[in-house]
Amino acid sequence: MRALSKHDRGFPRLWGLALSLLLCIFAWVAIDAGEPAVENADLDAYRIELSDVDYEHWSFLPITLPAPPEMDDPWIHNPIDAFVLQKLHDAGLTPSPPADDRTWVRRVYFDLIGLPPAPEEVQAFLDDAAPDKRERLVDRLLADPGYGIRWGRRWLDLVRYAETNGYERDGDKPNAWRYRDYVIDSLNDDKPFDRFLTEQLAGDEVRDVSAETLIATTFLRLGTWDDEPADPKVDRYDQLDDVLGTVSSTFLGMSLRCARCHNHKFEPISQIDYARMLAIFEPLKRPQKKRADLDVLVGTPQELAAFAAAESRHQDALETLQNQISDLDQHVRARFFAVGKTDLAAVALQAHQTDSKKRTSQQKRLVGKTQRRLDKEIRASRTPYEQRQRDAFRAAIKAIEAAAPAAPPRGYIWQETTDAIPVTHVFRRGDPTTPAGEVQPGFPAVLRDVNIEIPAPEKSRSTTGRRLALAKWMVSPQNPLVARVAVNRVWQGHFGEGLARNENDFGIMGLPPSDPELLDWLAQTFRENGWSLKSLHRLIVLSNTYAQSSTVRAAAAEADPENEWLWRFPLRRLEAEPLRDSVLAVSGQLNLKMGGPSVYPKIAEEVLAGQSRPGLGWGKSDESEASRRAIYIFMKRAMLVPLLELFDLADTTASCEQRSRSTIPTQALTLLNSEFLNRQAAYFAMRLTGEDRAARVQQAYQWALSRNADETELATTLDFLDRQQKLILMESPNMTAAAADKQAWQAFCLAIYNLNEFIYID
């Protein structure tokens, strides 16, 4: 265990995050085996001495704006290319030739909006001879609502978005979908990233609080939640630990959770640092089972007060009219019993006039038998004037009901306690039942250049202001992590890997960036451009680095097998959601409706039956609603949609920096045999029109692959269609030739869906 001490950091960086996690487990064992008991409030045992090596780790140093390398090369289109070309030259490599226009346009469509281009869009781009056609296309795609969907899904991976709590019952998180819509809308509006971060951490503490900023704080409640914990206190700190872990990895690219139980063994993070950061979230009160605490109206105090006043006036007006109707009905009823004509026996009339609580058994039976008849006779006894008066009252009620004040949205947010602010302690071995010394809210000491004051609580405020101080600390010009982490994630989204390949771990155990100067240039440019994500995307996708062909060159592959220096564009498989969405887009069934409650595509009964509460937790949507983009599918932790899960949907229990890229037989089997794929293949086949079979084949290639079939592909396809039709007729001799031809085209379209060219971004 001595080899695992904090000062022994000589492990190879290539072991990466897996080694870090493994060693954290070893460290836990070491502490449990030999750490002396702590019986007082002394915090010395929980401190670490920071050295210059700690402070000078690359990610903790201030961001600079390096000058792009001065190179006289026509390949350089923007500064990104200059940095990349310099690294290529240093490695003895050259860039790949540019991808052709068809390949580039398909690539940029998938990268920016997650959908393939329509044939007419491809052709319009090819026919455009203007030198700025790429710039104009990128601007149009960045303005497309699909941009927020494509990149919003990446963000939801990071924040472990789901709409249920997990655990055995996996209950719903009411209105969590509003957070998903907030993310999509924020990205489409190009909300500055520093504001985007601030609203999610402290949307209830910003100066201009609104329903939107309150919904943003749903971020804090997206984790798993045990509604019946064995130990509520331990569970509360497990929740806060989850929040802190997600915040630190998502925004800072740092793992703080290993410091819950002990000083971090490999990172310059002490247990005191952990506790100080935890204190920022300590005032958040644990959600209770009562729905009122889970699902609340969100808005400014003024908006909520105005709604309450309007709702009170609305209810008063309804009550007044309802009382007038009641008074009129009582008057008519009393008059009927006094002078009305009826064939009902006197004993029955007496039963109706007796207080319901004092009726005998016989009277109750009489009332039950004669109630409908009596009511009809009483209504008939109204005078014309009384009937007109009653109708007017009813019409007025309907009008008032139709004009009911619009309620603010309901949100799934986590509120701070209004009681005394709890004190935060360092916990021995991370156990809340064994507190050591008390700490105040604060930030990791290793980031010594970032000075943001955490305000003292004020009785006049409904929150402590701690989370807002954290947000200000994160986006401070002196904080070197947030901008680096953010631009690294965008780079990863376009090239498959970040410049720093441990996207959630910028610490000692993470891999250093392949090009630190480029990373810093991007980070500083990002901040100088107002934290605009769209400007960053535009810069990247318009570079010649991004425009390279993906073709593998043997010599370059031998020199740089991991493509670390970006001598070619990396071929990437579509993620689960754009793969499904592309199937729907090509079949013509994709519903582009934006926002609103989640949808429920059909799931096999066998899957539903395997749930802890079969038949519960999964709704029904019609085919049109179920054909919306995959980001709108209900995210149930205990039951992910099988097609999406099979293609490596993100884990919803922890921040997912990068999805797995598995290749397994069941993926191919599903693409060939699933009901969804076969149904969409049928729709795709119906979309191909005309009598000319060759022209229909070309339509299929244009829709699915953004190109025409070559002569060999065309001949092979026509031969396949003929042979497939004959085979179908042999197996089903009673089938008509037209029906067999229809099935043959469906089989061809299914085959198109299974092509690597359809599934991969070239």
Secondary structure, 3 states (H helix, E strand, C coil): CHHHCCCCCCCCHHHHHHHHHHHHHHHHHHHHHHCCCCCCCCCHHHCCCCCHHHHCCHHHCCCCCCCCCCCCCCCCCCHHHHHHHHHHHHCCCCCCCECCHHHHHHHHHHHHHCCCCCHHHHHHHHHCCCCCHHHHHHHHHHCCHHHHHHHHHHHHHHCCCCCECCCCCCCECCCCHHHHHHHHHHHHCCCCHHHHHHHHHHCCCCCCCCHHHHHHHHHHHCCCCCCCCCCHHHHHHHHHHHHHHHHHHHHHCCCCHHHCCCCCCCCCCCHHHHHHHHHHHCCECCCCCCHHHHCEECCCHHHHHHHHHHHHHHHHHHHHHHHHHHHHHHHHHHHHHHHCCCCCCHHHHHHHHCCHHHCCHHHHHHHHHHHHHHHHHHHHCCCHHHHHHHHHHHHHHHHHHHCCCCCCCEECCCCECCCCCCCEEEEHHHCCCCEEEEECCCCCCCCCCCCCCCCCCCCCCCCCCHHHHHHHHHHCCCCCHHHHHHHHHHHHHHHCCCCCCCCCCCCCCCCCCCCHHHHHHHHHHHHHCCCCHHHHHHHHHCCCCCCECCCCCHHHHHHCCCCCCCCCCCCEECCHHHHHHHHHHHHCCCECCCCCCCECCCCCHHHHHCCCCCCCCCCCCCHHHHCECHHHECCCCCCCCHHHHHCCCCCCCCCCCCCCCCCCHHHHHHHHHCHHHHHHHHHHHHHCCCCCHHHHHHHHHHHHHCCCCCHHHHHHHHHHHHHHHHHHHHHCCCCCHHHHHHHHHHHHHHHHHCCHHHHEEC
